[in-house]
Amino acid sequence: MPNSTMTATEVEVIFLHGQPGQKEDFAPVYRWMDHRWPVVSLDRPGWGANPLGVIGIEANASWVLDQLKTSRVVLIGHSLGATIAVRAAQLDPERVKGLVLVAPPITQSSLVAVDRLLAARFLGAMTSALVAGVSLGPARRSQFGRTRRSFLAEQRHLLDELRLVESELRNVRCPSVVVAGLRDRVVPLAAMVHAVDRLPEATLTVSPIADHDVLHSAPILLAQVVRSMLWRLYTDEEASGAERGLWRE
């Protein structure tokens, strides 16, 4: 996927992966995107090629905002990446112009018993090792140690910081789309419906065939959601301020 070459007069589109995850997770969706708006996919701290150690939700959101090359961004977040995207919108509503939240754990109702098990002091270490082993596969076993540590740390950050994210959902004023899979066994559908109710400008898109990994189970649908978000923002800006040169073909 190409790096962003957009100037300050354009909108930037950034993808934030979940946990475990890496920037390549967006590849199945990227092939269906409108490439007039390049998507920058980032390895978050603690994952992939990012040399930084794992950090919490608030720190992740600040890190994402520091990466921006423009004054306007649409954030696409999957799972924990969606939690981070929401927090970024809360911290900087002027620059975050749209959110696509894929299987997002952004309310306390998103947490189930296994989430607390994964963060537990002793059992968490064992279960995170299992998750790391399954997610990496034979080709990337060299990353096992880092993946296990990052997963466990982020799971604990999620439990510690989610209440703050939820308490400020009403402050997210940009257009938002929550994308849910009917077969998701990680984040309950009811929790995602509840999240839409809490976000002032949110709509819900449900895929009947997708599981938690919407990126692979419904990539065409997700690409269409992102395209629709971008065109919605384009149309709104064109109607209200095209003469200012904010958007370019």
Disulfide bonds with the S-S distance in Angstrom:
none
